Amino acid sequence: MPRCSSAVRVQLGFVDANTPGGAPGGVVLARRPPDEPIRRLDFRERVAPSLWFTPGLFVVGAFVLSKVSVAADQSFGPESPPGWLLGADPTAAGSLTATVAAATLALVSVVFSTTLVAIQLAGGQYSPRVVRVFVRARITHVTLGLFLATFVVALNALVEIRANEDVVPVVTVSMVYLLLLATLGGFITFVHSIAKMLRVQYLLDRVTAEGRRSILAEFAADEHYRPAAAPVNSVGTPVRNVGRTGVIQAIDRSGLVALARGLDAWIELLVEAGEYVGRGTPIALVHGSTNAALSSASVTGRLLFGSERTMVHDPSFAIRQLVDVAIRALSPAVNDPTTAVQAIDRINDLLGTIAGQVDPSGWYVDDDDVVRLKLREARFDRLIQLSYTEIIRYGADSPQVVRRLHAAFDVLESIARPGDAEAVARIRTMLDVATAEAMPRAFVDVATVPDRHGLG
């Protein structure tokens, strides 16, 4: 099947992604679903970032390492330890390991306290949505795991010394020294990282970097699409959610395509990533199947549910976080338009990444290039509306914000495709109307000048 670029869409009778079905003889642009097993996505989004998984691995590894070091000490026999080793006699070695074990637990409490304070400050000052940056930060997991590993090794060393009071376990005590140095280095690195994460620039950069990966994954390049025969419109069999509830974090697109192929049908998913699904919510329509008994579990089993949004299949969540930071900064209680301008910088960066690319069509085909799945996916016009509507609402009376928005729209209009340029023009009109109503007359002339610095 030949591939299709955006330049030949009209010639092929392209059916827009927002149409509910297709038309006989029509053509849709579709792509193969990525192979992303739902269990792997669940592990990556729920297990790996948790505060128990990485520290748990450290604890297990430290326990094994301490047993190996103890076995090595026992194999060496009762030889005298070198004089340069601190704790070269059993009493000093026991005091050393006991002190290290107690101090490590104290450092763990400091780490947790510092992390909780950072989370509270970020949630209150920037947005509750950016708390996930702190929780998912690798430095937090590694530092906590390193402290616990040092505690485990020191505790096992203490037990070994007390069990053999005439022998100093040289290898084990040396291991305690090395882990103690690593713990001190980890603690300094952790404090430095937390101090850096509390700066709004760092948070914005972290969200932007993660959002860029998500957006580029969803806005596939032109060559990934191919023309496929549009499915015939039909009255679909509805499927309602009767079991699991929560926010859809990811969608197993390959699993849904396989499910539809097994039914010799095509599935129209009525919910999308980032949406909360409750009981009774219509989640899908099954078209063209003689089997009307498709269970809710067969569809929800291909959806990853959680308590909060993620960026796996939800690129708009990155923009949502940046917008939340901007409008929080524009609130009368904070009144920080400079932070809002910095958020606009990152939003415009993300939109500029996709301004000239093809919108996701939402259509997916099986290995035989037969359309099997239709999804609701983010489009440029939806993303730009999400990006700027609330910022315009709360920043229309700020000359700095208005100047930065005009500069942002100038950039997007210069690189956007014709249809997307119209969306930019509509949002600029919204800005002009809001500015005319909210901006004090004395600042109107200043505010209408585009400036990527805002006001410097």
ZALOVO-950424 format. One line per 2 residues: number of its first residue (from 1); their letters; for each residue z, y, x of N, C-alpha, C. Coordinates in steps of 0.05 Angstrom, whole numbers. Example, Ala and Ser with C-alpha at 12.3 -4.5 7.8 and 13.67 -1.06 7.14 Angstrom:
1) as) 156/-114/264/156/-90/246/156/-66/264 ~ 142/-45/257/143/-21/273/157/1/258 $
//
This chain:
1) mp) 0/-24/17/0/0/0/0/25/18 ~ -19/43/14/-20/67/31/4/85/26 $
3) rc) 12/99/46/33/118/43/23/145/34 ~ 41/161/24/34/186/10/49/209/21 $
5) ss) 35/231/26/48/256/34/49/275/10 ~ 65/296/13/68/315/-10/42/329/-16 $
7) av) 23/330/3/-2/344/-2/-20/330/-22 ~ -16/304/-27/-34/290/-45/-19/281/-70 $
9) rv) 4/292/-76/19/284/-99/3/289/-125 ~ -8/313/-127/-22/319/-152/-46/301/-157 $
11) ql) -61/295/-135/-84/278/-137/-77/250/-147 ~ -53/241/-141/-44/214/-149/-31/214/-176 $
13) gf) -29/237/-189/-16/237/-215/14/233/-212 ~ 26/245/-192/54/240/-186/72/247/-210 $
15) vd) 90/229/-216/110/234/-237/135/245/-224 ~ 145/267/-233/168/280/-221/192/262/-223 $
17) an) 210/265/-203/234/248/-202/253/252/-226 ~ 251/275/-239/270/281/-261/260/269/-287 $
19) tp) 235/259/-289/226/248/-314/240/221/-318 ~ 248/215/-343/264/191/-348/249/165/-343 $
21) gg) 223/165/-346/208/141/-342/183/146/-327 ~ 161/135/-337/136/140/-324/114/141/-346 $
23) ap) 90/138/-338/68/138/-358/48/117/-349 ~ 36/103/-368/16/83/-360/-6/95/-343 $
25) gg) -11/83/-320/-31/93/-302/-22/114/-284 ~ 3/124/-288/14/145/-271/23/133/-245 $
27) vv) 31/151/-226/39/143/-200/65/158/-193 ~ 84/144/-181/108/157/-171/109/152/-141 $
29) la) 123/170/-128/128/166/-100/155/152/-97 ~ 155/129/-84/178/113/-82/182/104/-53 $
31) rr) 205/93/-47/211/83/-21/227/57/-23 ~ 228/42/-1/244/18/0/274/26/2 $
33) pp) 291/12/-11/320/18/-9/331/10/18 ~ 348/26/29/361/19/54/379/-5/50 $
35) de) 381/-22/71/398/-45/69/427/-38/77 ~ 443/-30/58/471/-22/62/489/-38/44 $
37) pi) 498/-61/54/516/-78/37/541/-62/29 ~ 549/-66/4/570/-50/-7/597/-55/7 $
39) rr) 601/-80/17/625/-86/31/627/-71/58 ~ 604/-69/71/604/-54/96/610/-24/91 $
41) ld) 599/-13/70/605/14/63/634/18/55 ~ 645/-2/41/673/-1/33/691/-1/58 $
43) fr) 684/-18/77/700/-19/102/698/8/117 ~ 674/19/119/670/43/134/684/67/121 $
45) er) 685/68/95/696/91/81/725/88/73 ~ 735/64/70/762/61/60/781/49/81 $
47) va) 771/29/95/789/15/114/790/28/141 ~ 767/33/153/766/43/181/780/70/183 $
49) ps) 777/89/164/791/115/168/820/115/160 ~ 831/92/151/859/92/142/878/94/166 $
51) lw) 902/103/160/921/107/181/935/81/190 ~ 927/58/178/939/33/187/920/15/202 $
53) ft) 894/19/199/875/0/211/875/2/241 ~ 868/26/252/867/29/281/894/25/294 $
55) pg) 916/38/284/942/32/296/950/2/294 ~ 942/-11/273/947/-40/271/933/-56/293 $
57) lf) 908/-48/299/894/-62/321/908/-57/348 ~ 918/-32/351/933/-26/376/958/-43/378 $
59) vv) 972/-46/356/997/-61/357/992/-91/364 ~ 972/-102/351/965/-130/357/956/-133/386 $
61) ga) 939/-115/395/930/-116/423/954/-113/442 ~ 973/-95/436/996/-91/454/1014/-115/454 $
63) fv) 1017/-128/431/1034/-152/431/1021/-174/448 ~ 996/-178/445/982/-199/462/984/-191/491 $
65) ls) 979/-166/498/980/-157/525/1008/-161/538 ~ 1029/-155/522/1056/-158/532/1062/-188/537 $
67) kv) 1053/-205/520/1058/-234/524/1043/-244/549 ~ 1019/-233/554/1004/-241/577/1018/-231/603 $
69) sv) 1028/-206/602/1042/-195/625/1068/-210/631 ~ 1082/-218/610/1107/-234/613/1100/-261/626 $
71) aa) 1079/-274/616/1071/-300/627/1063/-297/656 ~ 1050/-274/663/1043/-270/691/1068/-266/708 $
73) dq) 1087/-252/698/1112/-248/713/1126/-275/718 ~ 1127/-292/698/1140/-317/700/1126/-335/720 $
75) sf) 1099/-333/722/1084/-349/741/1088/-341/770 ~ 1096/-315/775/1100/-305/802/1126/-315/814 $
77) gp) 1145/-323/797/1171/-332/807/1190/-309/813 ~ 1214/-315/822/1234/-295/826/1231/-280/852 $
79) es) 1208/-268/857/1203/-252/881/1215/-224/877 ~ 1223/-212/899/1235/-185/897/1213/-165/891 $
81) pp) 1218/-146/872/1198/-126/866/1195/-106/889 ~ 1172/-93/891/1169/-73/913/1188/-50/910 $
83) gw) 1195/-38/932/1215/-17/931/1205/9/918 ~ 1179/13/918/1168/38/906/1169/37/875 $
85) ll) 1174/13/864/1173/11/835/1199/22/823 ~ 1197/42/805/1220/52/792/1232/29/774 $
87) ga) 1258/27/775/1270/5/760/1267/-21/775 ~ 1270/-21/801/1266/-45/818/1289/-65/815 $
89) dp) 1310/-57/802/1332/-76/796/1334/-80/766 ~ 1345/-103/758/1345/-109/729/1358/-88/712 $
91) ta) 1381/-76/721/1395/-56/705/1377/-31/701 ~ 1365/-21/723/1348/3/720/1323/-3/703 $
93) ag) 1312/-27/706/1288/-34/690/1295/-36/661 ~ 1319/-47/654/1327/-48/626/1332/-20/615 $
95) sl) 1344/-2/630/1349/25/621/1322/39/616 ~ 1303/35/635/1277/48/633/1262/39/607 $
97) ta) 1260/13/603/1245/4/579/1259/12/553 ~ 1286/12/553/1300/21/529/1295/50/523 $
99) tv) 1295/67/544/1289/95/541/1261/100/531 ~ 1242/85/542/1214/89/534/1210/81/505 $
101) aa) 1222/59/497/1220/50/469/1231/71/450 ~ 1255/81/456/1267/101/438/1251/127/438 $
103) at) 1242/136/461/1227/161/463/1200/159/448 ~ 1188/135/449/1162/131/436/1165/134/405 $
105) la) 1187/123/394/1191/127/365/1196/156/358 ~ 1209/171/376/1213/199/371/1186/214/371 $
107) lv) 1168/207/390/1142/219/391/1125/212/366 ~ 1129/188/356/1115/180/331/1123/198/308 $
109) sv) 1149/204/306/1158/222/285/1146/250/288 ~ 1144/259/313/1132/285/318/1102/286/310 $
111) vf) 1088/264/317/1060/262/309/1056/264/279 ~ 1072/248/265/1070/248/236/1078/276/224 $
113) st) 1099/288/234/1107/314/225/1085/335/229 ~ 1074/335/254/1053/354/260/1028/350/242 $
115) tl) 1021/325/238/998/319/221/1003/328/192 ~ 1026/323/182/1032/331/154/1032/361/151 $
117) va) 1042/376/171/1042/405/171/1013/415/171 ~ 997/403/189/969/411/190/954/407/164 $
119) iq) 959/384/152/946/377/126/955/397/105 ~ 981/404/104/991/423/84/979/450/88 $
121) la) 977/459/113/966/486/119/936/486/111 ~ 921/466/119/893/465/113/887/464/83 $
123) gg) 903/448/68/899/446/39/905/472/25 ~ 925/486/34/933/511/21/916/534/29 $
125) qy) 907/535/54/893/559/63/863/557/59 ~ 852/533/63/823/530/62/813/517/36 $
127) sp) 820/492/33/813/477/8/825/449/10 ~ 834/438/-13/844/411/-12/823/391/-4 $
129) rv) 797/398/-7/776/379/1/773/375/31 ~ 782/395/47/779/392/76/802/376/88 $
131) vr) 822/368/72/844/352/83/833/326/95 ~ 812/316/84/800/291/94/793/293/123 $
133) vf) 787/317/133/780/320/161/804/312/179 ~ 828/320/171/852/313/186/858/283/184 $
135) vr) 856/273/159/863/245/155/844/226/170 ~ 818/234/171/798/217/183/794/222/213 $
137) ar) 809/242/224/805/248/252/813/225/270 ~ 795/217/287/799/193/304/822/198/323 $
139) it) 827/222/332/848/227/351/875/221/339 ~ 878/226/312/903/219/299/908/189/299 $
141) hv) 888/174/293/890/144/292/896/133/320 ~ 881/143/339/884/132/367/912/139/378 $
143) tl) 920/164/374/946/172/384/969/156/372 ~ 968/153/346/989/137/332/988/109/343 $
145) gl) 965/97/346/963/70/356/973/68/385 ~ 968/88/401/977/87/429/1008/88/430 $
147) fl) 1020/105/414/1049/106/413/1061/79/404 ~ 1050/68/384/1061/42/374/1057/20/395 $
149) at) 1034/21/408/1029/0/429/1049/3/452 ~ 1055/27/460/1075/31/481/1103/21/472 $
151) fv) 1109/26/447/1135/16/436/1136/-14/437 ~ 1115/-27/429/1115/-57/428/1118/-68/456 $
153) va) 1103/-58/475/1104/-68/502/1132/-63/514 ~ 1143/-39/510/1169/-33/521/1190/-51/508 $
155) ln) 1188/-56/482/1208/-73/469/1206/-102/479 ~ 1182/-113/483/1180/-140/494/1190/-141/523 $
157) al) 1185/-119/538/1195/-119/565/1225/-119/566 ~ 1237/-104/547/1266/-103/546/1278/-130/539 $
159) ve) 1265/-144/521/1274/-171/514/1272/-189/538 ~ 1250/-188/553/1247/-205/576/1268/-199/597 $
161) ir) 1274/-173/602/1294/-166/622/1321/-176/614 ~ 1328/-173/588/1355/-182/579/1357/-212/580 $
163) an) 1334/-226/576/1335/-256/576/1338/-266/605 ~ 1328/-252/625/1329/-260/653/1341/-237/669 $
165) ed) 1367/-234/669/1379/-211/680/1377/-209/711 ~ 1370/-231/724/1368/-231/753/1339/-226/763 $
167) vv) 1320/-223/745/1292/-220/752/1281/-195/739 ~ 1265/-180/755/1251/-156/744/1222/-164/739 $
169) pv) 1213/-163/714/1184/-169/708/1166/-147/718 ~ 1156/-150/742/1141/-128/755/1116/-120/739 $
171) vt) 1101/-140/731/1076/-134/717/1082/-120/690 ~ 1102/-130/676/1108/-118/650/1119/-90/653 $
173) vs) 1137/-85/672/1147/-58/676/1124/-39/685 ~ 1107/-49/702/1084/-32/710/1066/-25/686 $
175) mv) 1063/-45/668/1048/-40/643/1061/-18/626 ~ 1088/-18/625/1102/2/611/1097/30/623 $
177) yl) 1097/31/650/1091/57/663/1064/67/656 ~ 1044/49/657/1016/58/651/1014/68/622 $
179) ll) 1026/53/604/1024/61/576/1040/87/571 ~ 1062/91/585/1077/116/583/1060/140/591 $
181) la) 1046/137/614/1028/158/622/1006/163/602 ~ 995/141/592/974/144/572/984/157/546 $
183) tl) 1009/151/539/1021/163/515/1025/193/519 ~ 1034/201/542/1038/230/547/1011/244/546 $
185) gg) 991/232/558/964/245/557/954/246/529 ~ 958/224/513/950/224/486/964/245/469 $
187) fi) 990/249/474/1005/269/459/995/297/465 ~ 989/303/490/979/330/497/951/334/483 $
189) tf) 935/313/484/908/315/472/911/318/442 ~ 930/304/430/933/306/401/942/334/393 $
191) vh) 961/346/407/970/373/400/948/393/403 ~ 932/389/424/909/407/428/889/404/406 $
193) si) 884/380/397/864/375/376/873/386/349 ~ 899/383/343/910/393/318/908/424/318 $
195) ak) 915/436/341/913/465/342/884/475/338 ~ 865/459/348/837/466/345/828/461/317 $
197) ml) 838/440/304/829/434/277/840/454/257 ~ 861/468/263/872/488/245/855/513/245 $
199) rv) 837/516/263/818/539/264/796/534/244 ~ 789/553/228/769/549/207/742/543/219 $
201) qy) 735/554/242/709/549/254/706/519/260 ~ 727/507/270/725/478/276/721/462/250 $
203) ll) 737/468/230/734/454/204/706/457/193 ~ 695/481/194/668/486/183/647/470/199 $
205) dr) 651/469/225/632/455/242/633/425/237 ~ 657/414/233/660/386/228/647/378/201 $
207) vt) 652/394/181/640/389/155/610/391/156 ~ 600/411/171/571/415/173/558/392/187 $
209) ae) 570/383/209/558/361/224/557/335/208 ~ 578/329/193/578/305/176/559/309/153 $
211) gr) 558/333/142/540/338/120/511/336/128 ~ 504/345/152/477/343/162/467/314/163 $
213) rs) 484/297/173/476/268/174/471/257/146 ~ 488/265/127/485/255/100/460/266/87 $
215) il) 455/292/91/431/304/79/405/292/90 ~ 404/289/116/380/278/129/375/249/120 $
217) ae) 397/234/115/394/207/106/383/206/78 ~ 390/224/61/381/224/33/353/237/30 $
219) fa) 348/258/46/322/271/45/304/258/65 ~ 293/235/57/276/219/76/251/234/82 $
221) ad) 240/229/106/215/242/114/192/232/96 ~ 170/247/96/147/242/80/136/213/83 $
223) eh) 137/204/108/124/178/114/139/154/102 ~ 164/159/92/179/137/81/171/132/52 $
225) yr) 156/150/40/148/147/12/120/135/10 ~ 116/121/-12/90/108/-17/84/110/-47 $
227) pa) 58/112/-54/52/113/-83/56/86/-95 ~ 68/86/-119/72/61/-134/67/66/-163 $
229) aa) 58/45/-177/52/48/-206/77/55/-221 ~ 75/76/-237/98/85/-253/105/64/-274 $
231) pv) 131/59/-278/138/40/-299/132/52/-326 ~ 126/35/-345/120/44/-372/145/52/-387 $
233) ns) 144/75/-400/167/84/-416/175/63/-436 ~ 201/58/-439/210/40/-459/239/48/-467 $
235) vg) 248/38/-489/275/43/-497/293/24/-482 ~ 309/34/-464/325/17/-447/350/7/-461 $
237) tp) 359/-16/-451/384/-27/-461/407/-14/-446 ~ 425/-1/-461/446/14/-447/467/-5/-436 $
239) vr) 479/4/-414/501/-10/-402/524/10/-398 ~ 547/4/-410/570/22/-408/591/10/-390 $
241) nv) 606/28/-378/628/19/-360/652/10/-377 ~ 660/-14/-373/682/-25/-388/705/-34/-370 $
243) gr) 702/-30/-344/723/-39/-325/732/-19/-305 ~ 719/-18/-282/728/-2/-260/724/28/-266 $
245) tg) 742/44/-256/740/73/-259/744/86/-232 ~ 735/111/-229/739/126/-205/714/142/-198 $
247) vi) 715/153/-174/692/169/-164/673/150/-150 ~ 647/153/-156/627/136/-142/623/147/-114 $
249) qa) 631/131/-94/628/140/-67/602/131/-54 ~ 590/109/-63/565/100/-52/552/81/-73 $
251) id) 526/78/-69/510/61/-87/495/41/-71 ~ 498/16/-78/483/-6/-65/455/-7/-76 $
253) rs) 437/9/-65/410/11/-76/394/-15/-73 ~ 397/-28/-51/383/-53/-47/394/-74/-66 $
255) gl) 420/-74/-72/431/-93/-91/421/-89/-119 ~ 419/-63/-127/409/-57/-154/379/-65/-156 $
257) va) 364/-60/-135/336/-68/-135/333/-99/-138 ~ 350/-113/-123/349/-142/-126/358/-152/-154 $
259) la) 377/-138/-165/386/-145/-192/363/-140/-212 ~ 350/-118/-210/328/-112/-229/304/-131/-225 $
261) rg) 299/-139/-200/278/-158/-195/284/-185/-207 ~ 309/-193/-206/317/-218/-218/313/-218/-248 $
263) ld) 316/-195/-260/312/-192/-289/283/-187/-297 ~ 266/-182/-276/238/-173/-280/238/-148/-297 $
265) aw) 255/-128/-289/258/-103/-303/261/-81/-283 ~ 266/-57/-293/274/-35/-276/298/-21/-288 $
267) ie) 316/-12/-270/341/-1/-278/341/29/-273 ~ 349/44/-293/353/73/-291/383/78/-290 $
269) ll) 393/86/-267/422/91/-264/428/119/-275 ~ 446/121/-293/453/146/-306/475/162/-292 $
271) ve) 488/150/-272/509/164/-257/500/166/-228 ~ 513/184/-214/505/188/-186/529/190/-168 $
273) ag) 524/189/-142/546/190/-123/561/217/-126 ~ 587/216/-125/604/239/-128/614/244/-156 $
275) ey) 604/228/-175/612/231/-203/635/213/-210 ~ 654/223/-226/676/206/-236/666/191/-260 $
277) vg) 671/165/-260/663/147/-282/687/136/-295 ~ 691/142/-321/713/131/-336/703/108/-354 $
279) rg) 722/96/-368/715/75/-386/698/85/-409 ~ 678/70/-416/660/77/-438/637/95/-429 $
281) tp) 636/103/-404/615/121/-395/589/105/-392 ~ 567/115/-404/541/102/-399/533/103/-370 $
283) ia) 528/81/-358/522/80/-329/494/73/-323 ~ 480/59/-341/452/51/-334/437/44/-360 $
285) lv) 411/45/-357/392/35/-377/375/14/-364 ~ 372/-9/-377/355/-31/-367/329/-30/-383 $
287) hg) 307/-26/-369/281/-24/-382/264/-49/-377 ~ 251/-58/-398/231/-79/-394/242/-107/-391 $
289) st) 267/-111/-398/279/-137/-394/283/-151/-421 ~ 277/-176/-423/282/-191/-447/312/-200/-448 $
291) na) 325/-197/-425/354/-205/-424/370/-180/-429 ~ 380/-177/-454/396/-153/-461/426/-157/-455 $
293) al) 433/-178/-442/462/-184/-438/470/-177/-410 ~ 458/-157/-398/466/-149/-371/495/-137/-372 $
295) ss) 513/-149/-358/541/-141/-360/546/-115/-344 ~ 568/-102/-352/576/-78/-337/584/-85/-309 $
297) as) 596/-108/-305/606/-116/-278/583/-120/-259 ~ 559/-129/-269/537/-133/-251/526/-107/-240 $
299) vt) 530/-84/-255/522/-58/-245/544/-45/-228 ~ 568/-45/-239/590/-32/-225/597/-47/-199 $
301) gr) 589/-73/-198/593/-88/-173/576/-78/-150 ~ 555/-63/-157/538/-50/-137/545/-21/-132 $
303) ll) 567/-12/-143/577/15/-138/603/14/-123 ~ 607/33/-105/632/34/-90/649/56/-103 $
305) fg) 672/49/-114/690/68/-127/713/75/-108 ~ 722/99/-112/745/109/-96/759/131/-111 $
307) se) 779/143/-98/794/164/-111/783/192/-105 ~ 765/194/-85/754/220/-78/725/217/-69 $
309) rt) 711/240/-68/683/239/-60/681/235/-29 ~ 659/224/-21/652/221/7/624/230/11 $
311) mv) 615/231/36/588/240/42/568/217/47 ~ 575/193/40/558/170/46/531/174/32 $
313) hd) 532/176/5/507/181/-11/509/206/-27 ~ 527/224/-18/532/248/-34/530/273/-16 $
315) ps) 506/281/-8/503/304/10/513/330/-2 ~ 514/332/-28/524/357/-40/554/361/-35 $
317) fa) 568/340/-28/597/343/-23/602/360/1 ~ 585/359/21/588/376/45/586/406/36 $
319) ir) 567/412/20/564/439/11/587/447/-7 ~ 596/428/-24/619/434/-41/643/442/-25 $
321) ql) 648/429/-3/671/436/14/668/464/26 ~ 643/470/36/638/496/48/641/518/27 $
323) vd) 631/514/3/633/533/-18/663/538/-25 ~ 678/516/-26/706/519/-33/721/536/-12 $
325) va) 714/532/13/727/549/34/719/578/30 ~ 694/583/23/684/610/20/697/624/-4 $
327) ir) 699/611/-27/710/624/-50/740/627/-48 ~ 753/608/-33/782/612/-28/786/637/-11 $
329) al) 768/641/9/771/665/26/765/690/11 ~ 749/689/-10/742/713/-26/762/718/-48 $
331) sp) 782/701/-52/802/705/-73/819/730/-66 ~ 829/744/-86/846/768/-80/871/761/-63 $
333) av) 881/736/-66/905/729/-51/899/727/-21 ~ 874/720/-13/867/717/15/851/741/25 $
335) nd) 830/748/11/813/771/17/804/771/46 ~ 788/749/53/778/745/80/748/741/79 $
337) pt) 732/762/75/703/759/72/690/748/98 ~ 703/752/121/691/742/146/690/712/146 $
339) ta) 711/699/136/710/670/134/689/661/114 ~ 685/676/92/664/670/73/636/672/87 $
341) vq) 633/692/103/607/695/118/603/671/136 ~ 624/662/150/621/639/167/614/614/152 $
343) ai) 625/611/127/617/588/111/588/591/102 ~ 579/615/96/551/619/88/532/612/112 $
345) dr) 541/618/136/525/610/159/519/580/159 ~ 540/564/155/537/535/155/521/525/131 $
347) in) 526/537/108/511/529/84/481/534/88 ~ 474/557/99/446/564/104/434/545/125 $
349) dl) 451/537/144/441/518/164/434/491/151 ~ 451/481/133/445/456/120/420/458/102 $
351) lg) 418/480/87/395/483/69/369/487/85 ~ 371/501/108/348/504/125/338/477/137 $
353) ti) 356/458/139/348/431/149/329/417/130 ~ 331/423/104/315/408/84/296/426/69 $
355) ag) 296/452/75/280/471/59/250/463/59 ~ 240/452/80/212/445/81/206/416/76 $
357) qv) 226/400/69/222/372/65/218/365/36 ~ 208/340/32/203/331/5/230/324/-8 $
359) dp) 234/332/-33/258/324/-48/258/294/-52 ~ 282/282/-52/284/254/-59/272/248/-86 $
361) sg) 255/228/-88/242/222/-113/260/207/-132 ~ 279/192/-121/296/176/-137/286/149/-145 $
363) wy) 261/143/-137/248/117/-144/250/98/-120 ~ 256/73/-126/258/52/-106/242/28/-114 $
365) vd) 229/15/-95/212/-8/-100/223/-32/-86 ~ 214/-56/-95/222/-81/-81/202/-87/-59 $
367) dd) 203/-111/-49/186/-119/-26/157/-120/-35 ~ 151/-123/-61/124/-124/-71/114/-97/-80 $
369) dv) 129/-75/-73/123/-48/-81/122/-44/-112 ~ 139/-59/-126/142/-56/-154/167/-39/-159 $
371) vr) 164/-18/-175/187/0/-181/209/-15/-195 ~ 233/-14/-184/255/-28/-195/280/-11/-201 $
373) lk) 280/13/-190/305/29/-192/298/59/-193 ~ 312/73/-211/310/102/-213/338/114/-211 $
375) lr) 342/131/-191/368/144/-187/366/174/-192 ~ 388/186/-198/390/215/-198/400/224/-170 $
377) ea) 384/239/-156/391/246/-129/389/276/-125 ~ 402/286/-104/403/315/-99/375/326/-93 $
379) rf) 370/349/-104/344/363/-98/351/391/-87 ~ 331/403/-75/336/429/-62/345/450/-82 $
381) dr) 332/450/-106/339/471/-125/368/467/-135 ~ 377/443/-138/405/438/-145/424/446/-123 $
383) li) 417/440/-98/435/446/-76/437/476/-72 ~ 415/491/-75/418/520/-71/434/533/-93 $
385) ql) 432/522/-117/448/532/-139/478/527/-134 ~ 484/502/-125/511/496/-117/521/513/-95 $
387) sy) 504/519/-76/512/534/-51/520/562/-57 ~ 506/576/-74/510/605/-75/520/616/-102 $
389) te) 519/600/-124/527/612/-150/555/622/-149 ~ 574/606/-141/602/615/-141/608/636/-120 $
391) ii) 594/634/-97/598/655/-76/588/682/-86 ~ 566/682/-101/556/707/-113/576/717/-134 $
393) ry) 587/698/-149/606/706/-171/630/720/-159 ~ 641/710/-137/666/721/-126/662/740/-103 $
395) ga) 637/742/-93/632/759/-70/613/782/-75 ~ 605/786/-100/585/806/-106/595/835/-101 $
397) ds) 621/839/-98/631/865/-93/639/869/-63 ~ 631/850/-46/637/852/-18/611/859/-2 $
399) pq) 609/882/10/584/889/25/578/868/46 ~ 598/858/60/593/839/81/580/814/71 $
401) vv) 591/803/49/580/779/38/552/783/26 ~ 548/805/12/522/810/0/500/813/22 $
403) rr) 507/827/43/487/830/65/481/803/77 ~ 501/786/81/496/760/93/480/742/74 $
405) lh) 484/744/48/469/729/29/439/737/29 ~ 434/763/30/406/772/31/392/761/56 $
407) aa) 406/761/79/394/751/103/389/721/101 ~ 408/707/88/404/678/84/380/672/67 $
409) fd) 377/687/45/354/683/28/327/689/42 ~ 327/709/59/303/715/74/294/691/91 $
411) vl) 314/679/104/308/655/121/297/632/105 ~ 310/626/83/302/604/66/274/608/54 $
413) es) 269/633/44/243/638/33/220/635/53 ~ 226/641/78/205/639/99/198/610/107 $
415) ia) 216/591/101/210/564/109/208/544/86 ~ 214/553/62/215/535/39/187/529/29 $
417) rp) 184/506/16/159/500/2/156/518/-23 ~ 132/521/-34/128/540/-56/148/536/-79 $
419) gd) 152/511/-88/171/507/-110/199/514/-103 ~ 207/508/-78/234/515/-69/237/545/-65 $
421) ae) 216/559/-57/217/588/-53/223/601/-80 ~ 213/590/-102/219/601/-128/249/598/-135 $
423) av) 261/576/-126/289/572/-131/305/593/-115 ~ 296/599/-90/309/620/-74/306/647/-88 $
425) ar) 283/652/-99/278/678/-112/297/681/-137 ~ 301/659/-151/318/660/-175/347/666/-167 $
427) ir) 356/654/-145/384/658/-137/387/686/-125 ~ 365/697/-113/367/725/-104/369/744/-127 $
429) tm) 354/738/-149/356/755/-172/384/755/-184 ~ 397/731/-183/424/729/-192/442/747/-175 $
431) ld) 438/747/-149/453/764/-131/449/794/-137 ~ 424/802/-142/418/830/-148/432/839/-174 $
433) va) 431/822/-194/444/829/-220/474/831/-216 ~ 486/811/-203/515/811/-199/524/834/-182 $
435) ta) 508/841/-161/515/864/-144/514/890/-160 ~ 494/893/-176/491/918/-192/515/921/-211 $
437) ea) 526/899/-220/548/901/-239/576/904/-225 ~ 579/892/-201/605/891/-189/609/910/-165 $
439) mp) 588/917/-152/590/933/-127/596/963/-133 ~ 616/974/-121/620/1003/-125/595/1019/-115 $
441) ra) 589/1040/-130/564/1055/-124/562/1064/-95 ~ 584/1072/-83/584/1082/-56/575/1062/-36 $
443) fv) 576/1036/-42/569/1015/-23/543/1001/-29 ~ 529/1010/-50/504/996/-58/483/997/-36 $
445) dv) 478/1020/-25/457/1023/-5/464/1006/20 ~ 488/1006/28/496/990/52/493/960/46 $
447) at) 500/951/22/501/923/15/473/911/13 ~ 453/927/7/426/916/3/411/911/29 $
449) vp) 423/917/52/409/912/78/416/884/88 ~ 396/867/91/402/840/102/413/841/130 $
451) dr) 433/825/135/447/826/161/460/798/165 ~ 451/784/185/462/757/190/490/758/201 $
453) hg) 499/782/210/526/786/219/545/793/195 ~ 534/799/173/549/811/151/552/840/156 $
455) lg) 574/848/169/577/875/178/585/876/208 ~ 578/855/222/584/855/251/611/843/257 $
//
